[in-house]
Structures are given as C-alpha cells and as structure tokens.
Amino acid sequence: MFTFTLAGITEKVRLLCLFAVTICISRYFPLGDQSAAMNAFLLLFFLLSYPAFRQIAIDKLAILMMAVLALLACYSFYLGNSPASVFRFFAILLLTVLAYFAAFNSWRAFNVLLGLYVLHALILISLGIGMAIVFGNSDYSMVRNFFGAAGYGDIYTFGSGFFRVQLRGNALLPFFLMLTVYLAWLSGARRYRYLAVLLFVGVIFAGNFAYYIAITVFLALFLLIITNTVNAVRRYILLLLAGVIFIAALGWRLVISVLDTKLGGEHSSLGVRHDQIAVLLSDLDQNYISLLFGQGLGNMLKVQTFVRDYTDAVYYEVQVVYILNQLGIIPFALLVFGYIVLSFRVFQDRVLLLIFACYVLYASTNPYIFDTNHVIVIVVLASLGKMLPKRFTNKTM
C-alpha cells in the first residue's frame, strides 16, 4: 500500500522541476529555445526547496553573500541600469548561493540527470558520424546554415572529415563525464565505465578546446589523488600517448586548422576573447569607484570594435570577466571567497571539489558560468556530497 506525505510529494515535484530545467537546457536541439519554461521550472524548484533554506538563517557566510548582492542591486539601480537586467543578474547570482542548500537525496534522480547527458552524447556522436558519412569533404553548408538559423548551434569540419558538433546544451557534458569517471572508480560498476567511454566520445565530438584542457587536467589530478605518484605519472603518460595517437588519427590538417582557428589573428577564437577582456576591463577601469565596485548588475556596454559589436550584449565567451565588470574588484573578491568556502563546506569530497574546479576552468572561457548550468552543477555536487559517504563509506576522498 502506498503512503503519501506532503513532504514526499513536494520532493517529487521538486525533482521533476529539476529534470524539466535540465531537459530545457540540454535539448535546444530539437526543442528550440525554452527559456521561459526553464525559468519557470527553475523558480518552482527553488520555491519548493524552502524547507532546506532554514539552514541559511544560521549560515552567516550565506547571509553575508546575499546582503552583498542586495547592496549591489541597490547600487545598480542608483547607476541607472535597466531594472530588468539588474533583476536578471541579481536572480542568477542569488540562485548560485541558494543552490548550495538545495541538494536532493536520490540516486535515482541523479541517474536520470546523467541519462539526459548520455542521450546528449549519443546525439552528438550520431550527428558527427552521420555528417561524415553523408558529406565527407563535400559541401554541407545547407545543414550548417539550418542549425545556425534555428539557434541549435554549429556543425563544421576543417576538411578532415571529422565534424565538430557544437550544439547549445553541450555545457554540462564534460561535467557529467568527470562525475561518471569518479563513480566508475568508486563503484567498480561496468555500467559507469561504459557510460564514461560514451560521454568521452561525446566530448570529443563536441569539439571545444576548453573541454579537452579541463578533462586532461581532471584526469591528471584525479590519478594523482587516487594512486601513488609513480603509478599516477605512468598512467598519465599512457593516457597522453593515447591522446596523441587519437589526434594523429584525425589527421594533421585538423590539428593545423584548430591551431589556426585559435591563434589566427584578431578574429580567431583567442583573438575574440582577448578583445572582449580588453573591452570589459577598459569599461571597468573608468574611475576608482567603478574599478572597486563595478558598473552595476546588468551593465550593458555601448562599444563596437573591429572584431565585434558589443552593444547591449549580455553573454560573452569570457563571461566571468563580464561578471567582474558588473561587480568590481571588492564585491567580486568577496563573492568568490564565499563560493570557495561554501564549496569546501558542502561538497566535502576532494574529487568533487576537483570536478567543480575543472568545470569553472572550462566554463570561465565560455558563457557557461553564473547561469543555469552553474546552478545545476552546484545542486548536483551538493547532493553527491551528501549521498557519496553513505554509499561508499570507505572510498570517498
């Protein structure tokens, strides 16, 4: 006989909201932009998390961080920033604090979230292989234009036949790969090993250089954590050699094209990021007040360079610098310190902290930080910080 309690029903609805948010954020293809629905589900998720927020009342650090955000909002209104933009950035920064206290306690829920990104990896792999089979080195502009016009992302090749599938929704693929690698080691379960391989291939097809760097850093430090130094170095060398062989198999033209894309002048990937950093820091450094306390939440630049037009832009490849532009040095430093302390306190496990650091590493050079992706990452890690010690008593780090 089934028994229902208000708390149990609330938790189920809360988890359904989290699933809905994750679906909206990972299934831009083929669902399209579902921002309105995603924001509604995200708001409901946090409203239903209110019982857990009683911890905040006794957490002085969280109260201090929220007070800083409230003062920044008032300061932003004083500067004359758009109320809608002020509220938007205030809300997302507030949710990144509340997320530390919104953990769930269900392995089934975690597996559903993981499954959504395994499905995403399968879609990337299928698209990449399908494009290679159908088009090879022939003209594929019709497909690329379709994905671009629909807002799904981009699919392209450097002429090697290897297609990079850079869809909106890729952001958490490396995050779930790192989690799966850790769970495979903790549990020894074959299913996690298979899923880790599948997610790894998906990350390769995602074609984001920052993903590759973050995964490499994670694997190197993870091996150092779980084994003695000598064995870790040996395994890392073997992993590095395997990576070199894999890259070589893709063809030297691909490698040269990637480097050219990253380093090839002001319109290259790194050139665009350098331009954005210069523009955002120049706007921040207009006077001592703006340098120390920022240009206010929701600040929108009115700047156009030879590289891009940044007028009213709210997303940058270097989103973390845009947040610095809004907050200024002092509030930014206070909030970063608070996030670090909360992460150590809530995640607890060393590998979970490493995973979070690697997420920040690749998200900081992409527009994946201080957004809904960031909130999901914190909620998942806070949840695993509670669940892992119960299931793997003697192996957690």
C-alpha positions as CSV (number, residue, x, y, z in Angstrom):
1,M,0.0,0.0,0.0
2,F,1.3,3.4,-1.0
3,T,1.6,6.2,1.6
4,F,1.8,9.8,0.6
5,T,3.1,12.7,2.7
6,L,3.2,16.4,1.8
7,A,7.0,16.4,2.1
8,G,7.3,13.4,-0.2
9,I,5.0,14.8,-2.8
10,T,6.9,18.2,-2.6
11,E,10.2,16.5,-3.1
12,K,9.0,14.5,-6.1
13,V,7.6,17.7,-7.7
14,R,10.8,19.5,-6.9
15,L,12.9,16.8,-8.7
16,L,10.5,16.9,-11.7
17,C,11.2,20.6,-11.9
18,L,14.9,19.9,-11.9
19,F,14.5,17.3,-14.7
20,A,12.5,19.8,-16.7
21,V,15.2,22.5,-16.3
22,T,17.9,20.0,-17.4
23,I,15.8,19.0,-20.4
24,C,15.3,22.6,-21.4
25,I,19.0,23.4,-21.1
26,S,20.2,20.2,-22.9
27,R,17.6,19.8,-25.6
28,Y,17.9,23.0,-27.5
29,F,18.1,20.6,-30.4
30,P,15.4,19.8,-31.4
31,L,13.1,21.6,-28.9
32,G,14.5,25.1,-29.6
33,D,14.8,27.8,-27.0
34,Q,12.6,27.1,-24.0
35,S,14.0,29.8,-21.7
36,A,10.6,30.9,-20.4
37,A,9.6,27.3,-19.4
38,M,13.1,26.7,-18.0
39,N,13.0,29.9,-15.8
40,A,9.5,28.9,-14.5
41,F,10.6,25.4,-13.6
42,L,13.8,26.7,-12.0
43,L,11.9,29.2,-9.9
44,L,9.4,26.5,-8.8
45,F,12.4,24.2,-7.9
46,F,13.8,26.8,-5.5
47,L,10.4,27.7,-4.1
48,L,9.8,24.0,-3.2
49,S,13.3,23.9,-1.7
50,Y,12.2,26.3,1.1
51,P,12.5,23.7,3.9
52,A,16.2,23.3,3.3
53,F,16.7,27.1,3.3
54,R,16.3,27.1,7.1
55,Q,20.0,26.3,7.2
56,I,20.7,29.7,5.6
57,A,19.2,31.5,8.6
58,I,22.1,30.2,10.7
59,D,24.8,30.4,8.0
60,K,26.5,33.8,8.4
61,L,28.5,33.5,5.3
62,A,25.5,32.8,3.1
63,I,23.6,35.8,4.7
64,L,26.7,38.0,4.1
65,M,26.8,37.0,0.4
66,M,23.1,37.7,-0.1
67,A,23.5,41.0,1.7
68,V,26.3,42.0,-0.7
69,L,24.1,41.0,-3.7
70,A,21.2,43.1,-2.3
71,L,23.5,46.2,-1.9
72,L,24.9,45.7,-5.4
73,A,21.3,45.6,-6.7
74,C,20.6,48.9,-5.0
75,Y,23.8,50.4,-6.3
76,S,22.9,49.2,-9.8
77,F,19.5,51.0,-9.7
78,Y,21.3,54.1,-8.5
79,L,23.6,53.9,-11.5
80,G,20.5,53.8,-13.8
81,N,21.0,50.3,-15.1
82,S,18.0,48.6,-16.7
83,P,15.7,47.2,-13.9
84,A,15.1,44.1,-15.9
85,S,18.8,43.5,-16.4
86,V,19.6,44.2,-12.8
87,F,16.9,41.7,-11.6
88,R,18.2,39.1,-14.1
89,F,21.8,39.1,-12.9
90,F,20.7,39.5,-9.2
91,A,18.5,36.5,-9.5
92,I,21.1,34.2,-11.1
93,L,23.8,35.2,-8.6
94,L,21.4,34.7,-5.7
95,L,20.5,31.2,-7.1
96,T,24.2,30.2,-7.2
97,V,24.2,30.9,-3.5
98,L,20.9,29.2,-2.7
99,A,21.9,26.2,-4.8
100,Y,24.4,25.1,-2.1
101,F,21.4,24.5,0.2
102,A,19.1,22.8,-2.4
103,A,20.5,19.3,-2.5
104,F,18.4,16.3,-3.2
105,N,18.9,12.8,-1.7
106,S,18.1,10.4,-4.5
107,W,20.4,8.2,-6.6
108,R,17.5,7.6,-9.0
109,A,17.3,11.4,-9.6
110,F,21.0,11.6,-10.2
111,N,20.8,8.7,-12.7
112,V,18.0,10.5,-14.6
113,L,20.2,13.6,-14.9
114,L,23.1,11.5,-16.0
115,G,20.9,9.7,-18.5
116,L,19.9,13.0,-20.1
117,Y,23.5,13.8,-20.9
118,V,24.3,10.2,-22.1
119,L,21.4,10.8,-24.5
120,H,23.0,14.1,-25.5
121,A,26.4,12.4,-26.1
122,L,24.6,9.8,-28.4
123,I,23.0,12.7,-30.4
124,L,26.4,14.4,-30.8
125,I,28.1,11.1,-31.9
126,S,25.2,10.3,-34.3
127,L,25.3,13.7,-35.9
128,G,29.1,13.7,-36.2
129,I,29.3,10.3,-37.8
130,G,26.2,10.9,-39.9
131,M,27.6,14.1,-41.3
132,A,31.0,12.4,-42.1
133,I,29.2,9.5,-43.9
134,V,26.8,11.7,-45.9
135,F,29.0,14.7,-46.7
136,G,32.6,13.7,-46.1
137,N,34.6,16.6,-47.6
138,S,31.7,17.8,-49.8
139,D,29.6,20.9,-49.3
140,Y,27.5,20.7,-46.1
141,S,26.6,24.4,-45.9
142,M,22.8,23.7,-46.1
143,V,22.9,21.7,-42.8
144,R,25.2,24.1,-41.1
145,N,23.0,27.1,-42.1
146,F,19.9,25.2,-40.9
147,F,21.5,24.6,-37.4
148,G,22.7,28.2,-37.2
149,A,19.3,29.8,-38.3
150,A,17.4,27.6,-35.9
151,G,19.7,28.6,-33.0
152,Y,20.8,25.0,-32.3
153,G,24.5,25.7,-32.6
154,D,27.1,24.9,-35.2
155,I,28.3,21.8,-37.1
156,Y,31.5,22.1,-39.1
157,T,34.7,20.4,-40.2
158,F,38.2,21.7,-41.0
159,G,38.3,19.4,-44.1
160,S,39.5,16.3,-42.3
161,G,36.1,14.6,-42.3
162,F,35.8,15.0,-38.6
163,F,32.8,17.1,-37.7
164,R,32.7,19.2,-34.6
165,V,29.1,19.3,-33.2
166,Q,29.0,22.4,-31.1
167,L,25.3,22.4,-30.0
168,R,23.7,24.6,-27.4
169,G,23.3,22.3,-24.5
170,N,26.9,20.8,-24.6
171,A,27.9,22.8,-21.5
172,L,27.5,20.0,-18.9
173,L,28.7,17.1,-21.0
174,P,32.3,17.3,-19.6
175,F,30.9,17.8,-16.0
176,F,28.9,14.6,-16.2
177,L,31.9,12.8,-17.8
178,M,34.1,13.7,-14.8
179,L,31.4,12.6,-12.4
180,T,31.0,9.3,-14.2
181,V,34.7,8.6,-14.2
182,Y,34.7,9.1,-10.4
183,L,31.7,6.9,-9.9
184,A,33.2,4.2,-12.1
185,W,36.3,4.2,-9.7
186,L,34.2,4.3,-6.5
187,S,31.7,1.6,-7.5
188,G,33.7,-0.6,-9.9
189,A,30.5,-0.9,-11.9
190,R,30.8,-1.7,-15.5
191,R,27.9,0.5,-16.4
192,Y,29.6,3.6,-15.3
193,R,32.7,2.6,-17.2
194,Y,30.7,2.2,-20.4
195,L,28.9,5.4,-19.8
196,A,32.2,7.2,-19.2
197,V,33.5,6.0,-22.5
198,L,30.3,7.1,-24.3
199,L,30.5,10.5,-22.7
200,F,34.2,10.9,-23.5
201,V,33.5,10.2,-27.2
202,G,30.6,12.8,-27.0
203,V,33.0,15.4,-25.6
204,I,35.5,14.7,-28.4
205,F,32.7,15.3,-31.0
206,A,31.7,18.5,-29.1
207,G,35.0,19.9,-30.3
208,N,35.5,22.5,-27.7
209,F,39.2,23.0,-26.9
210,A,38.5,24.2,-23.3
211,Y,36.7,20.9,-22.7
212,Y,39.8,19.0,-23.7
213,I,42.0,21.0,-21.4
214,A,39.6,20.6,-18.4
215,I,39.3,16.9,-18.9
216,T,43.1,16.5,-19.2
217,V,43.6,18.4,-16.0
218,F,40.9,16.4,-14.2
219,L,42.3,13.1,-15.3
220,A,45.9,14.0,-14.4
221,L,44.9,15.3,-10.9
222,F,42.4,12.5,-10.3
223,L,45.1,9.9,-10.9
224,L,47.4,11.7,-8.5
225,I,44.7,11.7,-5.9
226,I,43.6,8.1,-6.1
227,T,47.0,6.4,-6.6
228,N,50.6,6.9,-5.5
229,T,52.6,9.4,-7.5
230,V,54.7,7.0,-9.5
231,N,51.8,4.9,-10.8
232,A,49.8,8.1,-11.5
233,V,52.6,9.5,-13.6
234,R,52.9,6.3,-15.6
235,R,49.1,6.1,-16.2
236,Y,49.0,9.8,-17.2
237,I,51.9,9.3,-19.7
238,L,50.0,6.4,-21.2
239,L,46.8,8.5,-21.4
240,L,48.7,11.3,-23.0
241,L,50.2,9.0,-25.6
242,A,46.8,7.6,-26.4
243,G,45.5,11.2,-26.8
244,V,48.4,12.0,-29.2
245,I,47.7,8.8,-31.2
246,F,44.0,9.7,-31.4
247,I,44.7,13.3,-32.6
248,A,47.2,12.0,-35.1
249,A,44.5,9.6,-36.4
250,L,42.2,12.6,-37.1
251,G,44.8,14.0,-39.4
252,W,47.5,16.7,-39.4
253,R,45.2,19.0,-41.3
254,L,42.7,19.0,-38.4
255,V,45.4,19.9,-35.9
256,I,46.8,22.7,-38.0
257,S,43.2,24.1,-38.6
258,V,42.4,24.0,-34.9
259,L,45.5,25.9,-34.1
260,D,44.9,28.4,-36.8
261,T,41.3,28.9,-35.6
262,K,42.6,29.5,-32.0
263,L,45.6,31.6,-32.8
264,G,45.0,33.1,-36.3
265,G,44.7,36.8,-35.5
266,E,42.1,39.1,-34.1
267,H,39.2,37.2,-35.5
268,S,40.4,33.9,-34.1
269,S,38.9,32.3,-31.0
270,L,41.6,33.6,-28.7
271,G,41.6,36.9,-30.6
272,V,37.9,37.4,-29.8
273,R,38.4,36.6,-26.2
274,H,41.3,39.0,-25.9
275,D,39.2,41.7,-27.5
276,Q,36.4,41.0,-25.0
277,I,38.7,41.1,-22.0
278,A,40.2,44.4,-23.2
279,V,36.8,46.0,-23.7
280,L,35.3,44.8,-20.4
281,L,38.3,45.8,-18.3
282,S,38.5,49.1,-20.0
283,D,34.9,49.8,-19.2
284,L,35.5,48.7,-15.6
285,D,38.6,50.9,-15.2
286,Q,36.8,54.2,-16.0
287,N,37.4,55.5,-12.4
288,Y,38.3,54.3,-8.9
289,I,34.7,53.8,-7.9
290,S,33.8,51.7,-11.0
291,L,37.1,49.7,-10.6
292,L,36.4,48.8,-6.9
293,F,32.6,48.5,-7.0
294,G,31.9,47.8,-10.7
295,Q,29.5,49.2,-13.3
296,G,26.5,47.6,-11.6
297,L,24.5,44.5,-12.2
298,G,23.1,44.3,-15.7
299,N,25.6,46.8,-17.1
300,M,25.5,46.8,-20.9
301,L,28.3,48.2,-23.0
302,K,27.9,50.5,-25.9
303,V,31.1,49.5,-27.7
304,Q,31.9,48.3,-31.1
305,T,35.4,47.2,-32.1
306,F,36.9,45.8,-35.3
307,V,36.2,42.3,-34.0
308,R,32.6,42.6,-32.7
309,D,29.7,44.9,-31.8
310,Y,29.1,44.5,-28.0
311,T,26.2,46.9,-27.8
312,D,23.7,45.6,-25.2
313,A,25.4,42.2,-25.1
314,V,24.7,40.0,-22.0
315,Y,26.7,36.9,-23.0
316,Y,30.5,36.8,-23.6
317,E,32.9,34.0,-24.2
318,V,34.7,35.3,-21.1
319,Q,31.6,35.6,-19.1
320,V,33.5,35.6,-15.8
321,V,35.2,38.9,-16.8
322,Y,31.7,40.3,-17.6
323,I,30.6,39.5,-14.1
324,L,33.8,41.2,-12.8
325,N,32.8,44.2,-14.9
326,Q,29.5,44.3,-13.1
327,L,30.6,43.6,-9.5
328,G,34.0,45.4,-9.3
329,I,37.1,44.1,-7.6
330,I,35.9,44.2,-3.9
331,P,32.4,42.5,-4.3
332,F,33.8,40.1,-6.8
333,A,36.6,39.0,-4.4
334,L,34.1,38.7,-1.5
335,L,31.7,36.5,-3.5
336,V,34.5,34.3,-4.9
337,F,35.8,33.8,-1.4
338,G,32.3,32.9,-0.3
339,Y,31.8,30.4,-3.1
340,I,35.1,28.7,-2.3
341,V,34.3,28.4,1.4
342,L,30.8,27.1,0.7
343,S,32.2,24.6,-1.8
344,F,34.6,23.2,0.7
345,R,31.9,23.0,3.4
346,V,29.2,21.5,1.2
347,F,31.0,19.3,-1.3
348,Q,33.5,18.0,1.2
349,D,34.9,15.3,-1.1
350,R,38.3,16.2,-2.7
351,V,37.4,14.8,-6.1
352,L,34.0,16.6,-6.2
353,L,35.9,19.8,-5.5
354,L,38.3,19.0,-8.3
355,I,35.4,18.4,-10.6
356,F,33.9,21.8,-9.7
357,A,37.3,23.5,-10.3
358,C,37.6,21.9,-13.7
359,Y,34.0,22.9,-14.5
360,V,34.9,26.5,-13.6
361,L,38.1,26.2,-15.7
362,Y,36.2,25.4,-18.9
363,A,33.1,27.5,-18.1
364,S,35.1,30.6,-17.5
365,T,36.3,30.8,-21.1
366,N,32.7,30.1,-22.3
367,P,29.4,31.6,-21.5
368,Y,28.5,28.7,-19.1
369,I,29.3,30.3,-15.7
370,F,26.9,32.3,-13.5
371,D,24.0,30.9,-15.4
372,T,21.5,27.9,-15.1
373,N,24.3,25.5,-16.0
374,H,26.3,26.7,-13.0
375,V,23.2,26.3,-10.7
376,I,22.7,22.7,-11.8
377,V,26.4,21.9,-11.2
378,I,26.2,23.2,-7.6
379,V,22.9,21.4,-6.9
380,V,24.3,18.1,-8.2
381,L,27.6,18.4,-6.4
382,A,25.9,19.4,-3.1
383,S,23.7,16.3,-3.5
384,L,26.6,14.0,-4.1
385,G,28.4,15.5,-1.2
386,K,25.7,14.1,1.0
387,M,25.0,10.8,-0.9
388,L,28.5,9.5,-1.6
389,P,29.6,9.0,2.0
390,K,26.5,6.9,2.7
391,R,27.0,4.6,-0.3
392,F,30.8,4.4,-0.4
393,T,31.8,4.7,3.2
394,N,35.5,3.8,2.9
395,K,36.3,5.1,-0.6
396,T,35.2,8.7,-0.8
397,M,38.1,11.2,-0.9
